[in-house]
């Protein structure tokens, strides 16, 4: 079928084709990013450029032109999508998280944020060449550093400790705050442009913002109360939240344009801090919708660019703006705001790392189009607004690429990266897993024991093990669990299906060869009712060695033992001494941990330590020289 005929064959056909193409490109780019472990934001942007300006250069007209296809509804579509994205940002912004973030993050938010906004305005005005109004709005958006970009960089670089926590919390809190900066600036400028006094404009904006915040608080309180009281069935809760977001946004917009973004952010924050039971399930639905909307927004915004706009944005002014943002605005705002709370090395690293992400581009695209509309009405001080979206994409591409390639080497050069080898995350606290964790830690392997039940973690705490209390599959764990501390995941809960889910969750991050769980049953190879091998982790110990059999043997007196092999005590001698022992792990002379299982036999060798589970615990054999009398 001729694509040109399809696009020209009526508004209905054109819209349907555009929606199908946007969905395919957006979700396809997300999937490709997952497969390649690449930044999704870059691939989504490239997809939009390919069917928009690049297609136009190659074939004379774009394959996808969202503005022309959707007409007057294009901007409302983008506005609603951004509203849902900001609601998501507000939903994860919990006040208790801000307390946990530390003094340096709080100072960065309340001092560094406004300072970065001010310095960014000068950079956009005098380096990028934007006029004052456009510069103020754009600089507000550029304050954000989203967790969707930060967290993958932290995993890649193995950066942990205080710098990693700083970057995580800054990204979480900055997402909605940067958008609110832009909303406030836009509303102030728009109202002032209508001939009102600055005092009157400021007073009106404060009133409108208060209305939006109160409206969001009311919606959050009502929805939380409705869900607690059981006024809505479970299957309607997620759709009800989506519908209420749109209603909240619409009611705020009827009072004052663009205050809807403030209202939905306040709505999300209220709901997120309501301690509502079952909010995790609702967050899953919200994440799915947000992923779809983010994909669509990225593709539409990049596809709507024209070759002329892109060519105008690729100039010395853009280069100067990027250099100012990277080497002046970010370092100064961090160093001034956090003075006295960070070490010199930490300040250098954090003053450099600030990748922009999804919210930056989505909100920039929205306000860029709004300012362009005002420019068409003859307000000359909004000129340059058409450059906001290309500048935002330039900033995103530059920061994601440059910070992605330099965070690892720079953190290592400054001595902030972890020097010790990553350890093990054991999911599921029980009698057997805790003893196994103790054996690993006594062998020099760092261990984190995770469980969502405080009582089950008591034995781990009593043993002095490092613990994480919470659901490792949750979004909260993405933020609070230090992923740089482990490169191996062992799921040892009493639920085999949950163990498989944990392994599937962490496999893309640490590698499928580094996720393990116990055998599901005595003959899992021939059990058609069991999970397939690609849906679970690698088998620990041997096939048929289930949790039930291990805990039963533990109650019979079996214990863990650590045995160091020497030139006088080999692996063969160990097997002869303990024919019934299960060898669980091997720690080689260089400190490498190898977990034993089917087709993964211990290699042995001098200097190797074996961790075994056997009926009788014996002392580690000593060399003959040590056993001789003094």
Beta strands, then each sheet from edge to edge (+ up, - down):
strand 1: 423-427
strand 2: 447-451
strand 3: 466-469
strand 4: 486-491
strand 5: 515-517
strand 6: 538-539
strand 7: 559-564
strand 8: 582-587
strand 9: 593-595
strand 10: 609-614
sheet 1: 3+ 2+ 1+ 4+ 5+ 6+
sheet 2: 7+ 10- 8+ 9-
end
